[in-house]
Amino acid sequence: MVKFDLLITGGHVIDPATGVDKHADVAVRAGRIASIDENIPADSASTVIDAHDQLVTPGLIDLHTHVYWGATFWGVRADPIASRSGVTTFVDAGSAGAYTLSGFREFIIKPADVRIYALLNISVLGLVAHVHELEQIDHCDTAMFLKVAHLYREIIAGVKVRMERRTVGTNGLEPLRRARLVAEECGIPVMVHIAESPPSLPEVLGLMKPGDILTHCFTGQNMKIVDEKGKLLDAAKRAWDSGVVMDIGHGRGSFSYETAEALAGAGLWPDVISTDLHQFSISGPMFDLPTCLSKLLNLGMPLRQVIRSVTQRPAEVLGLQHEIGSLAPGRRADITLLRLEEGRFTFHDNFGIRREGRQMLRSTLTIVDGRPMPTLAADPLPPWIELTPLQVRLIQEGYAPKFSVSPDVQRALIDRG
Ligand SMILES: [Zn+2]
């Protein structure tokens, strides 16, 4: 008897939230997880997907992305990237401000096949341009933030503020103080971006609360969380111990092997692995979420913890752990199939440092609400994006995962090379 819409058979299911880590079949009905069991009969489902030799995990949640495509400097389109990378939920980190959030809901969230939430920028401008959104303090309009946040509460996951020299200008810590104020009022966390001081990292951490997110936590820039000898700073340890969430946000300039290896040497792994996916970072060496996961895996982070950092943990950070981030029956049927390949692979950080590894995670199928996504090609780059010499070299040398860089860009570079 046909009881299920979809059945995924024979895969290695890893669901850190429930502790499931075994070969099992996953059945879906009406967009929800219906059952996880051994040997569910194939004729009980209208569609069957064979997942032998693959990992079956909850749909991956990318906590730091920029998907306000077509209206901001950084934004990429979510669906094509989701279809190739296993991401089923994108959290957009501050692309929309109060003036542009309604457009984000109408033109991006509503038409998308994937789930999208917003960290609303404390600047009413959002990230329409490259930098400078916090330089005029009047743009950090708390009253306007609250009005808009109350209108669109269902899509807002938190507040975003970029604390670094190039964005705050002479305003120092004031944008963060205001972000904390509205976060308190709304009962949501603040995601704080760090890069180049001023302000200093201890000053920034001093204003953060448990549940807030420090993104770019493995940066190699001068707000890094380790000292010159690679030891975790006291201020960072206090914040981490108190419950501040450490999030990778790889991006174009925020993943350093020097920092990552110092922390790995001390057995310290990030709470959340995210991409900081945007028009600069998709052409490498970030490329996509499975590539980021592979980097941590090859540094020694246990596979189950890697999966936890993109499923259970970000779901908890968002307060959505009863809906997504797990394959427990009743949860939304967001499911990712991954292949864990063994071989010799080369990875790069944002400073051109390369490391060899023996394992690579690749996404093979993205399922949202029980519906497998067709694979969609990458978009061409917008006119204002120029690839860096490192990106050109990595693409020419064949390090870009299949499909992650637009076919136009790949062809142009290969012709030139
Ligand atoms: Zn970002």
Residues whose N, C-alpha, C, O or C-beta is under 5 A from the ligand:
A	BS01	ZN	A93 D276
